[in-house]
Amino acid sequence: MLGALARSAPLIVAEPGSGVRILARADWRSEQVAVLSGGGAGHEPSHAGFVGRGMLTAAVSGEVFASPSVAAVLAGLRHCCGKPGALLVVKNYTGDRLNFGLAAEQARREGLHVRTVIVADDIALADASQPRGIAGTVLLHKYAGHLAERGLALDELADRAEHFASQLLSLGMALSSCTLPGHPIERRSPELGLGIHNEPGAEQVAPKDAAEAVALVLTPLLAAAEQRYGEQRRLIVMLNNLGGCSTQELAVLTDELLTRIGVERIALLVRPAPLMTSLDMHGFSITLLPAEDDYVEALSSVVDAAAWPGICRPHAAQTFAVVAESDAEPGVGQRNPANEQAIQRITTALRAAEQQLDQLDARSGDGDAGSTFAAGAKAVDGKLAKGALSSAEPARLNDELGRLLAHAMGGSSGVLLSILFMATGTALTAGKSWPDALLDGIERVQHYGGAKLGDRTMLDALIPAVQVLPQGLAAAATAARAGAEHTATITRARAGRSAYVPGHALAGAVDPGAEAVALAFAALAVG
Amino acid sequence: MLGALARSAPLIVAEPGSGVRILARADWRSEQVAVLSGGGAGHEPSHAGFVGRGMLTAAVSGEVFASPSVAAVLAGLRHCCGKPGALLVVKNYTGDRLNFGLAAEQARREGLHVRTVIVADDIALADASQPRGIAGTVLLHKYAGHLAERGLALDELADRAEHFASQLLSLGMALSSCTLPGHPIERRSPELGLGIHNEPGAEQVAPKDAAEAVALVLTPLLAAAEQRYGEQRRLIVMLNNLGGCSTQELAVLTDELLTRIGVERIALLVRPAPLMTSLDMHGFSITLLPAEDDYVEALSSVVDAAAWPGICRPHAAQTFAVVAESDAEPGVGQRNPANEQAIQRITTALRAAEQQLDQLDARSGDGDAGSTFAAGAKAVDGKLAKGALSSAEPARLNDELGRLLAHAMGGSSGVLLSILFMATGTALTAGKSWPDALLDGIERVQHYGGAKLGDRTMLDALIPAVQVLPQGLAAAATAARAGAEHTATITRARAGRSAYVPGHALAGAVDPGAEAVALAFAALAVG
């Protein structure tokens, strides 16, 4: 895990043969106070992911869930600690306290100026004399790193870091425990108040949704905040993915969090992310802090650390009005009885062919091609009966048919015919002739539908028909019919309804879309 | 999910009553080409997480794994598209192609200048006429957003976006399928070459570790890259968490990826993250792109989008030499026979009490206190026998004892005694008297060990003894003995070995640590 970071971030690592795992800033010149942290592995991106200008100077990692050795911490201090000294950030677990503590004492014995601050932010066990250090630690990394970058002297920095740590309140909840490498998977009930080493939680819970889960965690946290910070203080809030929450779950939890605390009370939200994980534990923790100005400033600054997700300042949602697509009649333009009769010949033919087309479709698709075309034809007839089609204005007519068929037919065919009519209308408006406009429409249908000539779709009748349209409707109808008949010989469909049907099942059957097109052109041509 | 984003990022959303889900940049003034994308929900942070200056102008979301409606896409275009026009980025799935396509045609019909680019980056199915659009789409969002921000005209932008899209190569692998809300959990075998809607993969696979998993995905990808980009082109690489990979898993996969491709061949790596997910699918995908200069430049720029993880430039790991803790004798200073006899009286007493202390410990801990102290005493005796302790130089002696006991005793007691001696030595070096220096040491033990007077630990004998030390060793021994005896009345331990033992089990038994301290002071006092 650390190897990936060592090769992808501007870090420098302890030589592999040294037996210790330390990642430090490659650009570190010991000109400010060094801020070091670390602990067992298994909490990634903590701690190495937070090494970078403005945050940690170095991180020391142990084995999974085991504190790094005294020698490792000491090696980290020796590497990073210059004249301004070093701050060691330690999570309150016995192993970490002792190993980091002894390393600090040894470093002092060597003349290094070292202060330690212990984070004990977990509120899960009400009467714990030694609350655990959990996700809040990451905020201290950011705060201390910011102060160090600003050049603060060690003692002032450490005193402020201690005060900051004393204000951190965190609580976690998980639906299931984590998978320890090499151990059988343990099935545990959902628990509230867990540490980050798979220890049992303070109590078993059974939230029925995200709202309840957030309430279970926030209720004691907000009560503790009231007691610790005073009434209704504005807050800094962090939502930490303990490892196994999906992006979607984290977003839903965030939404609940914002609603429950209220956006106006949140001065700063750390962008929800895995920050202090427990391997793949399916859970989250929330951390609170009072929104003191210098905390907000420190946590807002930009850093180079790879895993710091940044912050945001929640606000009420801003909305914009949607320009609704008008379902109302767009006002009918000029009408032309001959054109309406031609249209009606097509709709009549398609409605009459409903059963035939359904039967053809049963061989290659889901058997509803006939009813789909009939539904479209019926809707057009309805408009004609109401005199609601601008039958004398080609561009406008295409527009009206396009809008109508997208809704009335349903399925891909409806959308594709709608695209055909809309694009044809656009081309007519631009001054193109009917045949050229239709070719534009066909090009769009191919672009979006992905089918080409020979793919056993309605295009196999439509393309040849439109290509000869300048020679008249009779020629077009003949070409459409020939194209449709040809589809019966195509046994490998690459697009459309037949793409998933074996070739032998298709042989001898005309594609129902192509048949419908042939019927339509035949109906037009008899006029 | 979108509600969280709408309230935490500088976005503006379609009014809730509108029935469409659109998130757009709140600061958008329609002065450049708008870049819109979208698709079904369930791929978060795609697509709304990538809305922000330098990336998407707006995202349109459908229901889980279902394309947004034509009306929704059209509403997005109407909201964002100004005079410079709009680019619609569409993933190659039939529903998206048709709905986005029809919306684009309708928008054109309304006079908006709209171009569409379809992403089809999945190489899973070798002979697919319509490869699916998957994670590579996110890179196109970044590329097109960058070009738009630079003020490119729509047609040039769209042409370049199309070329970019044609170069994207992606492939995914998952250990298990995703959990569809409201559906029973499906158990599927690991699969290679899956889409992002839980479709079955191209083949079942059985990688035995992360290295094999990465090899399964990279081998066909690199072969395709060789064919498409030419031999050994430098690459842009993206590792996408399909949803359920933990931070640790992603780091291990990244490490394998860097090793297998070689850092020198990777011009740019998108920081591994969930980018185009399939809910909680436990898998990943890799995307490749040739490292053309303008691609590298575009993908490196800083953006405001909440979910863009940034990029890095992989390199060989840089290492530093660890200053090893010397196990060799640090050179022996002055010796004092009387002091060495006093030390030996203590070690003799502790070694003699091994069984007694083990028995006491069996009542409150794991029964090894005696053997732990005896091990320490034996190690000290060994040093004395070799004349290897600076017995006439108090500070240096503390140092030597501290270093020795941390290793020789093991367990918490060894580390705590080591902290005591190290800190006492530091205080002596600073010129403090023995009693004051010991009080400093005790303060450090309390700081790191977390125990206070009355917590039933060795401090209950040590603190009273050191407090009266100025009155002489006899007084100190008496105080230590009284303190140790008092621990037999403490039935609620708040720290140390007894903290997890019920009170009634402790009643009447002296704490073994306190007893050891009392024995040590008694041995000193008889001198």
Interface residues (C-beta under 8 A of the other chain):
Chain A: M1 L2 G3 A4 L5 A6 R7 S8 A9 L11 I12 V13 A14 E15 P16 S18 V20 I22 A24 A26 G42 E44 P45 V70 A71 L74 A75 R78 H79 N92 T94 R97 L98 N99 F100 G101 L102 E105 Q106 R108 R109 T116 I118 S129 Q130 G243 G244 S246 T247 Q248 E249 A251 V252 T254 D255 L258 V263 L269 R271 P272 P274 T277 L279 D280 A306 C312 R313 P314 H315 A316 A317 Q318 T319 F320 A321 V322 V323 A324 E325 D399 G402 R403 A406 S412 V415 L416 S418 I419 M422 A423 G425 T426 T429 R444 H447 Y448 G449 G450 R494 A495
Chain B: M1 L2 G3 A4 L5 A6 R7 S8 A9 L11 I12 V13 A14 E15 P16 S18 V20 I22 A24 A26 G42 E44 P45 V70 A71 L74 A75 R78 H79 N92 T94 R97 L98 N99 F100 G101 L102 E105 Q106 R108 R109 T116 I118 S129 Q130 G243 G244 S246 T247 Q248 E249 A251 V252 T254 D255 L258 V263 L269 R271 P272 P274 T277 L279 D280 A306 C312 P314 H315 A316 A317 Q318 T319 F320 A321 V322 V323 A324 E325 D399 G402 R403 A406 S412 V415 L416 S418 I419 M422 A423 G425 T426 T429 R444 H447 Y448 G449 G450 R494 A495
